[in-house]
């Protein structure tokens, strides 16, 4: 009853703001209005909700007549919302979210016949570890489904999940997430070290003295200045390292190390793959290093969607194959 009351209050607020009445509104126009305010472009808004461009133009005309406001006006090369439209955007989004949650619609989804794309955000490490198995499963069970994978961008991460431009994020999350986001732990990973084959300073094993003295390559996907597992472990022994190279790619770093005298600390499962492609040697770390956990994250609005559940099941199965 609480969600329904919230929905009614949101709808009343929208209508009262514009002197409109529920009996005179085609509620099918509300998702179209939301798409127009998000995209600020008729064609992209039409694609967002699965309408033709002419149908979206017709919906915009009806909305302008209903609300007595242009809603979108031209500015330079694009379109911007009017002041009244901007005031409407927040209550409208809340109302649609409440409606979606209250109804808990269970759309029919058949993987064997579905034709669509899933949008996933993951750093290259997560892409290498999980996507091959997911793609194999899609080929067998859902040949009409494609993946659109993009780098994980922290600044826009939660907003992209909330507005459904991203379906799922795979990565490492050190801090707790807001309550609106669901999390599933996928697997726990530990570290090894890699150096080039024939390294002039290393014989049978990598010693702690060598580990501290050799120049390091660091995969810098986290914030600068934040202590890493390696720096914390060395500090516990009164040691510190020199980071001679900082790169942003889990795949580029080992290939660079294969042609230099740097040492690189790398997730074990990735190291097992790259030593097959480059002249590298894997060493157990000479100091105890903290591991980390991969997780999948999605917005609670996706929780009951059959298609989204199918995607999460594939990712979880890919993770289980590594255990």
N, C-alpha and C positions, 0 to 999 in steps of 0.2 A: 504494500500500500504506500510505503514511503517513496518508492521510485515513481509510482504512478502520480502521486501528489506533486512530486518535483516536476514531472513532465507537464502536468496541467498548469502549474505555476509558470513554467517557462513559456508555454504557448500563450497563456493569457498576457504575459509581459510583452511578447512579440506583437500580439494583435493590438493591445492597448496603445503601444508605442506609435502605431500607425493608423489608429481609428478604424481598424478592420474588424470583421466579425467572423467567427469560426465557420458559420454556416455558409459564408460566401467565399471560402477559400478552398481551392483545389490543393489538398495536402501534397499531391505529387509535385507541386511547384517548389516545395521547401528544399528537397535535395538539390534541385536545379539551382536554386538561389545560393545554397551553400557552396556548390561547385563554382558558380560565377564569382562569388566573393573570395574564394580561395585562389582561383586561377587568374581572375581578372582578364579573361580572354575567352571568347565565345567558343572557339574550336576546341581548346584544351578542356574547357568545362564540359563540353559535350562528350569528349572522350572519357572524361573522369566518371561520368554517370551512365555511359553507354547509350547516348542519344545521337541522332544525326545533327549536323550543324544547323540545318533548317529548323529542326524541332527545338533546339536550344534557343535559337533566335526568336521563335514563336513564344517560348516560355519566358524569355526576357521581356518581350513586349507585353505579355499578360501580367507579369510582375510589376512592370512600370505603371500599368493602368491600375492594378489593384492597390499599390502603395502610394500612387500619386507622386512618384519620385523616379528620376532617371536611373538610379542604382549605380550604373557605371557610366563614366564620361571620359571622353578622350583627353589625354594629356601627353603631349609629345608624340612618341611612337606607340604608346600603349594606352591602357585604360586604367582609371583609378576609381575607387568607390566614392560616392558622395558622403557627406557627413552623416546623413540619416542611415545610409547603408552600413557605414562603419559602426554606428551605434547598434545596429541590428545583428552584426556578425557574431558577437559573443553569445547573446541569448539564443540565437538560432542554433549554433553549434552545440550548446548545452542541451537544447530541446531534442535535437536529433540523436545525440548520444544517449539521453535518457530513454528515448523511444526505442532505440536499438537494444539497450540493455533490458528494458521492461518486456519487450516482446520475446527476446531470446530466440530470434528466428533461426531455424535449422534448414538452411538452404540444401537442396539436393546436390550431391557431388559424387560423380562417378569418375574415378581416376582414369579408367580405361578409355573414356570418351572425352574427357575434359580437354579444352584448348585454352590455355591461359599462361601467364608468366607469374612467377613468384619473385619478389624483390628482396634480396638478402644483403645485409651489410656485414662485412667481415674483413679483418686484416689478412694479409697473404698467408700467414701461418694457418689460420682457421680455414681458409680456402683450400690449402693443400691437404690438410688433415681430413676434412669432412666432405668436400664436394665430389671427389671421385666416386665414393660409395653412393652418394645421393644421386648422382647422374646415372650410375648403373641401375639403381632401383627405378628411376624414372623411365629409363629405356624399356625396362621389362613391364612395369605396371602402369605407367602413365606417359605414353610416347608423345602425346600432344602438349605436354607441359614443358616450358622453358624456364631457365633461371637467368635473372638479371642481377649480377653480383657487383657490388660497389664497395670501395674502401669504407671502413668504419670511420666516420667523422664525429668525434665526440661532441662538438658544440651543438650539432643539429640532431643528435641521436634520438633523444626522447621525443622531440617534436615530430620527427619523421615517423616514429612508431605510432604516435597519437593520431596524426592525420592520414595514416595508412599509406603513405608513399613508400614506406618500407614495411615488409611483412614480419621480418625476423632479423635479429642481430645475434651474431655468434662472436664471442670474445671473452676477455677477462675483465671482471668488474670488481674492483677493490672496495668500492663504497656501496652501502645499501641504496637501493633504488626506491623511488616513491611507490606508494601502495598500489597505484594504478597499473604497475608493470609486473608481469609474471616472469619467473625465472626457473629454469631447469638446469641443474648441473649435468654436464655431459661427461667430462673425464678430468682426472688430475694428472698433471704432467710434471716431470722433473727435468733436471739439466744435465748435460754433459759438455765437455770442451772439445773443440776441434782445432787442429793445426794442419799446416800443409805437410804432405808426405815428404820426408827427407829434411825436416826442420833441423837447422844446424845446432840448436841448443838442447833438443829433446832426444833422449835415447829410448828406453823402454817405457817409461811412464813420465807423466807431468808432475813435477814436485811442487810443493807449496811455494818454495823460494822462486822457482821459475815462473809460477803463475802470477806472483806479485811483481816480478821484475820485467817480464815480457810486456811489450805494448799490446793493448787490447783493442779489438773492434767491439763496438757496442751497438746493438739494434735499438735505436732510440724511438720507440713508439709511445713511450710515456712522457710525462712532463719533465722538462729539464730541471736539474737541481734536486729531484727526488731520489733518495738513496735506492740503489738497486739491491737485489739479493746478493750479488757478488760483492759490492762495496760494503754491505753490512757484514758479510761473513769475513772478509779480510780485516775489517776494522776490529772485529772481535779478537783477532790475533795481533793487533797492533800494526797492521799492514795496510797499504793502499796501492792502487794500481794507476797506471797512466792510460787513459783512453785516447789512443792515437787516431781513431776513426770512429765516427758516429754516422750511421746510415739508417734510413727509415724502412728498409725492406729485409724481411727474414730470408728472402731468396738471394738477394744481391750479396749480402754480407758473407756467407760461406764461400761463394765463388771468388770474391775478392781475397779472402783469407787463403784460399788455395794457391794464390800466386804471390803471397807476401809472407813475412815472418810474424804476423800478428796471431794472437790467440783469441778465439771466439767462444763464448758460452752460449749454448744453443739448446732449445727444447729437444729432448731425446728422440722423439718420434720424427722430428724433422731431420735431425742429424743422420738417422738411419737411412733416410732417403737421399740426402745430398751426397753422402760418401759413395753412392753408386754412380753419381754423375760427375764428380770432381775428385782430384787426387788429394784427399783429406784423410786424416787419422783421427779416430774418436778416442778421447781419454776420459776416464772417470775424474770428476773434480777432486782436487787434493784438499778440499775443504767442504764441509757440509753446507749445502745450499737449500734454501726454502723453495718448494715447488709452487705451483699455481693451478687454479682450476678454470677450465673452460665452461661457459654457460651459454644457453640460448635465452634470449629475452624477447618478449612480445607484450603488446598492450592488452589489458584485460578485455577490451572490446573484441579482440580476436579469439578469445578463449573457446567459444562454442562453435566457431565456424568450422564446418566439416573439412573444407579445403585446407584451412590453416592447420587443423589437427593432423591431417595427412602429411603436410610438410614437416611438422614437428616430429612426427613418428619416424620419418625418413632420416632426419638429422640425428635423432636419438639412436636409431639403429646403426647409423654410420659411426657414432661414438662408441657404441657397445662393441663393435668389431675391433676396436683398438685395445680393449681392455684385456 
